[in-house]
Amino acid sequence: TQPITCKQKHKYVPKQKGIKTNQPTMSEEAAAAPVGGDEEEVEDLEKLQAEIARMEAEAAKLAQETEDLENKDRPSSSTTAKAKSEDGAADQVKKDGHSIYVGQVDYTTTPEELLGHFESCGTVERVTIVCDKFTGKPKGFAYLEFQNDTAVENAIKLDGSTFKERQLKVTPKRVNDPHFYSGGRGGR
C-alpha cells in the first residue's frame, strides 16, 4: 500500500489554553510522519519543538511580568485623570501668568531680536511670534513667557517703547476662561 499524503500545507499554530483547534500541531504532524523517516530529521524536529516550547514559555512569562508591572504602576484611573487635568490646568494658568502679549511687532522681526529687546526685564523662557498657518508670514504680534512675575511687571513697563520704528503694545497675556462661553445661548 502507498502512504497517504496530504497536499494541503499545515501551518504551526500554538495551542492556547482552553481553545481547541482543528489544525494539527507540530507534535501531531511528527507523530503522523512515516515511520521509516530519516532519524536526523526527527532529531531536528524534536529540537525545534523543544525550542518552540521554550520560547512560548518565555513569551508567557514576559507577558505576565508586563501585565504585573502595568497594574502595579497604574493607580485608579479616575484619580489619575482628575490629577492630570488639575495639574495641566494649574500649569497652564501659571505659564499664562508669566506671559505677555506684544502687539505692533514688525513683520521682519525674529525671536532673537525680541528676546534682545525684553531681556533687560528678566529671564525669557520662550518667544512665540504668531504666524499665519497658510502663508507662514507673521501676523504682527508675539507672546513672551518669563520665568517669574517681576519680569512680567518689568516687561509691561516697556508698553509704548519703540522697536524697529514701531510703537509696541505690551500687555499681560489674556487667559481664556473655559466656562465663559458655556450656556445661555438657547437652543436651535
Backbone hydrogen bonds, N-H to C=O, Kabsch-Sander energy under -0.5 kcal/mol:
donor,donor_aa,acceptor,acceptor_aa,energy
7,K,5,T,-0.5
13,V,11,K,-0.5
19,I,16,Q,-1.9
20,K,18,G,-0.5
29,E,25,T,-2.3
30,A,26,M,-2.2
31,A,27,S,-2.2
32,A,28,E,-1.7
33,A,30,A,-0.8
37,G,34,P,-1.1
42,V,38,D,-1.5
43,E,39,E,-2.3
44,D,40,E,-2.4
45,L,41,E,-2.5
46,E,42,V,-2.4
47,K,43,E,-2.5
48,L,44,D,-2.6
49,Q,45,L,-2.5
50,A,46,E,-2.4
51,E,47,K,-2.5
52,I,48,L,-2.8
53,A,49,Q,-2.4
54,R,50,A,-2.2
55,M,51,E,-2.5
56,E,52,I,-2.6
57,A,53,A,-2.1
58,E,54,R,-2.2
59,A,55,M,-2.5
60,A,56,E,-2.3
61,K,57,A,-2.2
62,L,58,E,-2.6
63,A,59,A,-2.4
64,Q,60,A,-2.1
65,E,61,K,-2.4
66,T,62,L,-2.6
67,E,63,A,-2.2
68,D,64,Q,-2.4
69,L,65,E,-2.4
70,E,66,T,-2.4
71,N,67,E,-2.3
72,K,68,D,-2.1
73,D,69,L,-2.4
74,R,70,E,-1.1
80,T,76,S,-1.8
81,A,77,S,-2.3
82,K,78,S,-2.0
83,A,79,T,-2.3
84,K,80,T,-2.5
85,S,81,A,-2.3
86,E,82,K,-2.5
87,D,83,A,-2.7
88,G,84,K,-2.8
89,A,85,S,-2.2
90,A,86,E,-2.4
91,D,87,D,-2.7
92,Q,88,G,-2.2
93,V,89,A,-2.3
94,K,90,A,-2.2
95,K,91,D,-2.6
96,D,92,Q,-2.7
97,G,93,V,-2.0
98,H,94,K,-0.8
98,H,95,K,-0.7
99,S,96,D,-1.3
100,I,144,L,-2.4
101,Y,171,T,-3.5
102,V,142,A,-3.0
103,G,101,Y,-0.5
103,G,169,K,-3.5
104,Q,140,G,-0.5
105,V,140,G,-2.5
109,T,106,D,-1.5
114,L,110,T,-1.8
115,L,111,P,-2.5
116,G,112,E,-2.2
117,H,113,E,-1.8
118,F,114,L,-2.0
119,E,115,L,-1.3
121,C,118,F,-1.6
122,G,118,F,-0.6
125,E,123,T,-0.5
125,E,145,E,-3.1
126,R,145,E,-1.5
128,T,143,Y,-3.2
129,I,127,V,-0.5
130,V,128,T,-0.7
130,V,141,F,-1.6
132,D,137,K,-3.1
136,G,132,D,-1.9
139,K,130,V,-3.0
142,A,102,V,-2.4
143,Y,128,T,-2.7
144,L,100,I,-1.8
145,E,126,R,-2.8
146,F,98,H,-3.6
146,F,144,L,-0.5
147,Q,123,T,-1.8
152,V,148,N,-1.1
153,E,149,D,-2.4
154,N,150,T,-2.3
155,A,151,A,-2.2
156,I,152,V,-2.2
157,K,153,E,-0.9
158,L,155,A,-1.5
159,D,156,I,-1.7
160,G,168,L,-2.5
161,S,158,L,-2.3
163,F,166,R,-3.0
166,R,163,F,-0.8
168,L,161,S,-2.9
168,L,166,R,-0.7
169,K,103,G,-1.8
170,V,168,L,-0.6
171,T,101,Y,-2.2
171,T,169,K,-0.5
173,K,99,S,-2.1
176,N,174,R,-0.5
180,F,177,D,-1.7
182,S,179,H,-0.6
183,G,181,Y,-0.5
